[in-house]
Amino acid sequence: MTDHLRFSIKRSELRSRILIPKYYDPELGENAELAQSEFTLKPLGELLEEGPQGSRLGHWVRRDNYGTGSIPYVRTSDLEAWRIRPDFKKGLSEEVYEQFRDKQDVRPYDLLFVAHGTYLVGNVGIVLPGEERLVLQDHVFRLRLSNSAEISPHYLLAALSTSFCRRQVRAKQFSADIIDKIGNRHLEVLIPIHKERTIREDVSRSVEELLSEQNSISQNVSRIIGADFRMLRERPETNLGFRIKPSGIKSRILIPKYYDPSLVADIEAKAAEHDANWIEISELVASGLLSVTTGVEVGKLAYGTGEIPFLRTSDIAGLEVRHDPKHCVSHAIFEQYEDKASLEPNDILLVRDGTYLVGSSALVGNETGPSLCCGGMYRLRSNNKDELDPIVLLALLNQPLSRRQMRAKQFTRDVIDTLGKRLLEVLIPSPFSPNSLEMGARLSAEMRRKARVRLRLQDATGQIEPDIPDRSIGRPGWSMRA
């Protein structure tokens, strides 16, 4: 084989009647051979406890159980940066939790592994002490290391995040109708176990420290903004009715939640409590301090044509842009849409279209580089960063009353929800008040900590990243970026 376009294998090398070429990618074998000088390679299945104790899928839960309590229903999109997202979107009742507790048997330091999806297959997270009260979706594996394994859960977490393992996962995930699945082929993934014990211990210790710091940052951010980020209510609180005058109807909108009187009362009470002035986002736009634009849609055929990130609604989490965006486009496409949808450091991305992600926002960092945003997001750009600090605006957009307003102004359109231009009606505390400026300064310090932790996570993974053959460098992945 002299290129990436084709290869041949013997009939006797076919396994389990699998006739999908990427499963037999010879470059993965070359990569494994090269790695054996520094690493012992063991299939994941040999490191786990036997049978369902070692690897078990979660369970499907009826939609009418969503929003009935505060027990996390951990779905594929709820794993981010090795942790269960604090803003998990579906909460379940104690009764539902008890129904599945013994069946799922989730314990501290179990690993979670995305089994079904597309680009999320292979994402991993860890259950820390105090987080075991949860229910896993039927698209997520619960993995448990054997007591005889020579590595720790923290080491395995880092190893499964290496490109070496991610490329194997991509080769073993197959399309089943409209979704990809890895089945039990995840047990075949070769785990790189460094031959030097001191390095294994150093990686485990680093990962454990970083997870602890992540938890500290998350708690601090929640305290600063005054929110736990959780959208647990699938349905509004009971309200049998309220009245408004015909003159109070705006833009011919006849959706009751838009006029929620309790929300208006809460805003007035909060403003009085802090003696603060609340302003509409539209006022910042009218003053010229803020520009609000939407992104673009480049079409699926543009995906994978280059290295310029094309950010979508699922690429933001925890007030940040994911460091591994799932779709990238060419420089030519970037130049075509640069004026309308390109991003700069300190821009804010806010989800306009979707369901539970509507209203989520993130700050674009220096490390994001040239990129485009999709049409389902707003790009908020401060035109005078000395006067309108983007980090202050980010904090205000994520306050509980701000997010509640966005929920009230989020309407269903066919099969998707949209916030539309009603974002401009959202009231936020004045970004120029002393309280807002102090909040922004505190949040800025935590965001810098998050950036440092992210770099250290990459360093920890890099310590156990095997080298790849020279001719594989720069080669496109089979389906998604590894």
C-alpha positions in Angstrom: 0.0 0.0 0.0 1.5 3.4 -1.0 -1.4 5.7 -0.4 -4.5 6.2 1.8 -7.0 5.2 -0.8 -6.9 1.5 -0.7 -5.4 -1.6 0.9 -5.9 -5.4 0.7 -6.3 -8.1 3.4 -6.5 -11.8 3.3 -9.9 -13.5 3.6 -8.7 -15.3 6.7 -8.1 -11.9 8.4 -11.8 -11.0 8.3 -13.4 -10.9 11.7 -17.0 -11.4 12.8 -18.2 -11.1 9.2 -17.3 -7.4 9.2 -16.8 -6.1 5.7 -16.3 -2.4 6.5 -12.8 -1.3 5.3 -12.0 1.2 8.1 -12.2 -1.6 10.7 -9.1 -3.1 9.1 -7.1 0.1 8.7 -3.5 -1.1 8.4 -2.1 2.2 9.6 -3.7 1.5 13.0 -1.6 -1.7 13.1 1.5 0.2 12.2 0.7 2.7 14.9 0.4 -0.1 17.5 3.7 -1.7 16.4 5.5 1.7 16.8 4.0 2.2 20.2 5.2 -1.1 21.6 8.7 0.3 22.2 7.4 2.5 25.1 4.0 1.0 25.9 2.4 -2.3 26.7 -0.9 -2.5 24.7 -3.8 -4.3 26.2 -7.4 -4.6 25.0 -9.8 -2.6 27.1 -11.8 -5.7 27.9 -8.8 -7.3 29.6 -8.5 -4.4 32.0 -12.2 -4.4 33.1 -14.1 -6.6 35.5 -15.7 -9.6 33.7 -19.1 -9.4 32.1 -21.7 -6.7 32.9 -19.7 -5.7 36.0 -17.0 -4.4 33.8 -19.0 -2.9 30.9 -22.7 -2.1 31.0 -25.0 0.1 29.1 -27.5 2.4 30.8 -31.2 2.4 30.4 -33.9 4.2 28.4 -36.2 6.4 30.4 -39.6 7.7 29.3 -39.7 11.4 28.4 -42.5 12.1 30.8 -40.0 11.4 33.6 -37.8 14.3 32.5 -37.9 17.3 34.8 -39.5 15.4 37.7 -36.5 15.8 40.0 -32.9 16.6 40.4 -31.2 13.2 39.8 -29.0 13.6 36.7 -30.0 11.6 33.7 -26.6 11.4 32.1 -26.8 11.5 28.3 -24.2 11.5 25.6 -23.9 15.3 25.5 -23.5 15.5 29.3 -19.9 14.4 29.2 -17.4 17.2 28.8 -13.7 17.6 29.8 -13.8 14.2 31.6 -16.7 15.3 33.9 -20.4 15.1 34.0 -21.5 18.6 33.0 -22.9 20.6 35.9 -25.6 21.9 33.5 -27.0 18.4 32.7 -30.3 18.9 30.9 -32.6 16.2 32.2 -33.4 15.6 35.9 -35.3 12.6 37.2 -37.2 11.8 40.4 -36.0 9.8 43.4 -38.5 7.1 42.4 -37.0 6.7 38.9 -33.5 6.6 40.4 -34.4 3.8 42.8 -35.9 1.9 39.9 -32.5 1.8 38.2 -30.0 2.1 41.0 -29.2 -1.6 41.6 -29.4 -2.4 37.9 -26.8 0.2 36.9 -24.7 -0.1 40.1 -22.8 3.2 39.5 -19.8 3.7 41.9 -17.2 6.3 42.5 -14.3 6.2 39.9 -16.4 4.2 37.3 -15.8 5.6 33.9 -18.5 6.6 31.4 -18.0 6.0 27.7 -20.3 7.2 24.9 -21.5 4.1 22.9 -24.0 5.6 20.4 -24.1 8.8 18.5 -21.8 10.2 15.8 -18.9 12.5 16.8 -19.5 11.9 20.5 -18.8 8.1 20.4 -15.8 7.4 22.5 -16.1 10.5 24.7 -15.3 9.6 28.3 -15.9 10.9 31.8 -15.4 9.8 35.4 -17.8 9.5 38.3 -16.3 11.2 41.4 -17.3 10.5 45.0 -20.7 12.1 45.6 -21.8 11.9 42.0 -22.9 8.3 41.9 -26.6 9.2 42.4 -27.4 9.3 38.7 -29.1 7.3 36.0 -27.3 6.5 32.7 -28.9 6.8 29.3 -28.9 3.6 27.2 -26.3 5.2 24.9 -23.6 5.4 27.6 -21.4 2.5 28.9 -20.4 2.3 32.6 -16.9 0.9 32.7 -15.2 -0.5 35.9 -11.5 -1.4 36.1 -10.6 -4.8 37.5 -8.7 -4.9 40.8 -5.9 -6.7 39.0 -5.4 -4.0 36.4 -2.0 -2.3 36.7 -3.5 1.1 36.0 -5.8 3.5 37.9 -9.2 4.8 36.6 -7.5 8.2 36.2 -4.8 6.8 34.0 -7.4 4.9 31.9 -9.4 8.2 31.6 -6.4 9.9 30.1 -5.4 6.9 27.9 -8.9 6.7 26.3 -8.6 10.4 25.4 -5.4 10.0 23.4 -5.6 10.2 19.6 -4.2 6.6 19.6 -7.4 5.3 21.2 -9.7 7.8 19.5 -8.6 6.7 16.1 -9.3 3.1 17.0 -12.8 4.1 18.2 -13.5 5.8 15.0 -12.5 2.7 13.0 -14.8 0.5 15.2 -18.0 2.7 15.2 -20.4 1.7 12.5 -23.5 3.4 11.2 -26.8 1.7 12.2 -29.5 3.5 10.3 -29.2 7.1 11.3 -26.9 6.7 14.3 -23.4 5.3 14.8 -22.8 2.5 17.3 -19.6 0.8 18.6 -21.4 -2.2 20.1 -19.0 -4.3 22.2 -16.1 -3.4 19.9 -15.0 -0.9 22.4 -13.6 -3.8 24.4 -11.1 -4.4 21.5 -9.5 -0.9 21.8 -5.8 -1.2 22.7 -4.9 0.8 25.7 -1.4 2.3 25.8 0.1 1.4 29.2 3.4 3.1 29.7 6.2 0.7 30.7 7.6 3.1 33.2 5.7 3.0 36.5 6.8 6.5 37.5 5.1 7.9 34.4 1.9 6.0 35.0 1.8 7.3 38.6 2.6 10.8 37.5 -0.2 10.8 34.9 -2.7 9.4 37.4 -1.7 12.0 40.0 -2.0 14.8 37.5 -5.4 13.8 36.3 -6.7 13.4 39.9 -5.4 16.9 40.8 -6.9 18.5 37.6 -10.3 16.9 38.3 -10.3 18.4 41.8 -9.4 21.8 40.4 -12.2 21.5 37.8 -14.7 20.9 40.5 -13.4 23.9 42.5 -13.7 26.2 39.4 -17.2 24.9 38.6 -18.4 25.7 42.2 -16.8 29.1 42.1 -18.4 30.0 38.8 -21.8 28.9 40.1 -21.4 31.1 43.2 -20.2 34.1 41.2 -23.1 34.0 38.8 -25.6 32.8 41.3 -26.8 29.9 39.2 -26.2 26.1 39.1 -26.8 26.2 35.3 -29.3 23.2 35.6 -32.4 23.3 33.4 -34.4 20.7 35.3 -37.9 21.8 34.5 -39.3 20.2 31.4 -42.6 21.9 32.1 -43.3 25.2 33.8 -44.3 25.4 37.4 -48.0 25.1 38.0 -49.9 28.2 37.1 -53.6 27.9 36.5 -53.9 31.2 34.8 -53.3 35.0 34.8 -54.8 37.9 33.0 -53.3 40.6 30.8 -55.0 43.5 29.0 -55.3 43.4 25.2 -53.0 46.4 25.1 -50.3 44.2 26.8 -50.1 41.8 23.8 -46.9 42.3 22.0 -46.1 41.4 18.3 -49.3 39.3 18.2 -47.7 36.8 20.5 -50.3 34.6 22.2 -48.0 32.2 24.1 -48.7 32.5 27.8 -45.2 31.9 29.1 -44.0 35.0 27.2 -46.0 37.2 29.7 -45.2 35.2 32.9 -46.1 37.7 35.7 -43.9 35.9 38.2 -40.8 36.5 36.1 -41.6 40.2 35.8 -42.1 40.4 39.6 -38.8 38.6 40.3 -36.9 41.0 38.1 -38.5 44.0 39.8 -37.7 42.5 43.2 -34.0 41.8 42.3 -33.6 45.3 40.9 -35.0 46.8 44.1 -32.8 44.5 46.3 -29.6 45.8 44.7 -30.8 49.2 43.7 -29.7 48.4 40.2 -30.9 49.5 36.8 -31.9 46.7 34.4 -31.7 47.4 30.6 -32.7 45.5 27.5 -29.9 44.1 25.3 -31.4 46.2 22.5 -30.3 49.3 24.3 -26.6 48.2 24.1 -27.1 47.6 20.4 -28.8 51.0 19.8 -25.9 52.7 21.7 -23.4 51.1 19.3 -21.6 49.3 22.1 -22.7 45.9 21.0 -23.3 44.2 17.7 -25.5 41.1 17.4 -25.4 38.9 14.3 -26.2 35.3 13.4 -23.8 32.8 11.9 -24.1 30.9 8.6 -24.8 27.4 7.3 -22.1 26.1 5.0 -23.7 22.7 4.2 -22.6 19.3 5.2 -20.5 18.8 2.1 -18.1 21.5 3.4 -17.4 19.5 6.6 -14.0 18.0 6.7 -12.6 20.1 3.9 -10.0 21.9 6.0 -8.8 22.8 9.4 -10.9 26.0 10.2 -13.4 25.1 13.0 -17.1 25.5 12.1 -18.7 25.9 15.6 -22.1 24.6 16.2 -24.5 24.8 19.2 -23.0 21.5 20.7 -19.5 23.0 20.6 -20.1 25.2 23.6 -20.2 24.1 27.2 -19.3 25.5 30.6 -19.1 29.1 29.2 -16.3 28.0 26.9 -15.9 26.8 23.3 -14.9 23.1 23.1 -11.2 22.6 22.3 -12.1 19.8 19.9 -14.8 21.2 17.5 -16.3 18.3 15.5 -16.5 20.0 12.1 -13.9 22.0 10.2 -14.0 23.7 6.8 -11.5 24.9 4.2 -9.8 28.3 4.1 -11.8 29.1 0.9 -15.1 28.6 2.7 -13.8 30.6 5.7 -12.9 33.5 3.4 -16.4 33.3 1.7 -18.2 33.8 5.1 -15.5 35.7 7.0 -17.3 39.1 7.1 -20.6 37.6 8.4 -19.7 34.8 10.7 -16.0 34.8 11.6 -15.0 35.0 15.3 -12.6 37.0 17.2 -11.2 36.6 20.8 -13.8 37.9 23.4 -16.8 37.4 21.1 -19.7 35.7 22.8 -21.6 32.9 21.2 -25.2 32.4 22.3 -27.4 29.6 21.2 -30.5 30.8 19.3 -32.0 27.6 17.9 -32.2 24.2 19.5 -34.1 22.9 22.5 -32.4 22.7 25.9 -29.3 24.5 24.7 -31.1 27.7 23.7 -29.7 30.5 25.8 -26.3 28.8 26.5 -23.4 31.0 25.9 -19.6 30.9 25.7 -16.6 33.3 25.4 -14.3 32.8 22.4 -10.8 32.5 23.7 -7.4 33.3 22.1 -6.8 29.7 21.5 -9.9 29.2 19.3 -8.2 30.8 16.3 -9.9 31.6 13.0 -13.3 30.0 12.9 -16.9 30.4 11.8 -20.2 30.0 13.7 -23.3 28.3 12.5 -26.7 29.9 11.8 -28.2 28.5 15.0 -26.1 30.9 17.1 -25.8 34.6 17.8 -22.4 36.3 17.7 -22.3 39.1 20.3 -19.3 41.5 19.8 -18.4 44.4 22.1 -17.5 47.3 19.8 -15.7 49.1 22.8 -14.2 46.5 25.1 -13.0 49.2 27.5 -16.6 50.4 28.1 -18.5 47.1 27.6 -16.4 44.3 29.0 -17.3 41.0 27.3 -16.7 38.9 30.4 -19.1 41.1 32.3 -21.7 40.6 29.6 -21.1 36.9 29.7 -21.8 36.8 33.5 -25.0 38.8 33.1 -26.3 36.7 30.3 -25.9 33.6 32.6 -27.7 35.0 35.6 -30.8 32.9 36.6 -33.2 35.7 35.7 -31.6 36.2 32.3 -31.8 32.6 31.5 -35.4 32.4 32.7 -36.3 35.2 30.3 -34.7 33.4 27.4 -36.7 30.3 28.3 -39.9 32.4 28.3 -39.0 33.9 24.9 -38.0 30.5 23.4 -40.8 29.3 21.1 -41.2 26.0 19.2 -41.0 26.2 15.4 -41.8 22.9 13.8 -39.4 20.5 15.3 -37.0 23.0 16.9 -37.1 25.8 19.3 -35.8 29.3 18.5 -35.2 32.4 20.5 -35.3 34.6 17.5 -34.9 38.4 17.8 -36.6 38.2 21.1 -33.1 38.0 22.6 -32.9 41.8 22.2 -35.8 42.1 24.7 -34.0 40.3 27.5 -33.4 42.5 30.5 -30.0 42.3 32.2 -28.5 44.3 35.1 -26.5 47.3 33.8 -23.1 46.1 32.8 -21.6 49.4 34.0 -22.7 49.1 37.7 -20.1 48.4 40.4 -21.7 45.0 41.2 -21.6 43.9 37.5 -18.0 44.9 37.2 -17.0 43.1 40.3 -18.8 40.0 39.1 -17.0 40.2 35.8 -13.6 40.5 37.5 -14.2 37.4 39.6 -15.5 35.4 36.6 -12.5 36.5 34.5 -10.1 35.0 37.2 -12.0 31.7 37.1 -12.0 31.6 33.3 -8.2 32.0 33.3 -8.0 29.1 35.7 -10.1 27.0 33.3 -7.8 27.8 30.4 -4.8 26.7 32.4 -6.5 23.5 33.5 -7.4 22.7 29.9 -3.8 23.0 28.8 -2.7 20.8 31.7 -5.3 18.2 30.7 -3.7 18.2 27.2 -0.3 17.8 28.7 -1.4 14.9 30.9 -2.8 13.1 27.8 0.3 13.9 25.8 2.6 12.1 28.3 1.0 8.8 27.2 0.3 9.6 23.5 2.2 7.1 21.3 4.0 8.4 18.2 2.3 7.7 14.8 3.9 6.7 11.6 5.2 9.6 9.5 3.0 8.8 6.6 -0.1 9.0 8.8 0.5 12.6 9.9 -2.1 14.9 8.4 -4.2 12.0 7.1 -8.0 12.7 7.3 -9.9 10.6 9.8 -12.4 8.0 8.7 -15.4 10.0 9.7 -14.7 12.6 12.3 -11.7 14.3 13.6 -9.9 12.0 16.1 
